[in-house]
């Protein structure tokens, strides 16, 4: 559910930026910068959190899994 909400919020962001660009409120560089910023805000943090929590962590001596965090 959270992923669907983030996708819908991202599409709303892009639609708003596109509308403001089409209406002449934003220049091309501003619209492209805001589109790139949307990737950082909506896409990048999730992939980092998923990678960090999706791996097993091992104890140095026994190499036994400590579980998911």
Buried (B, 14 or more C-beta within 10 A) or exposed (E): EEEEEBEEEBEEBBEEBBEBBEEEEBEEEEBEEBBEEBEEBBEEEEEEEEEEEEEEEEEEEEEEEEEEE
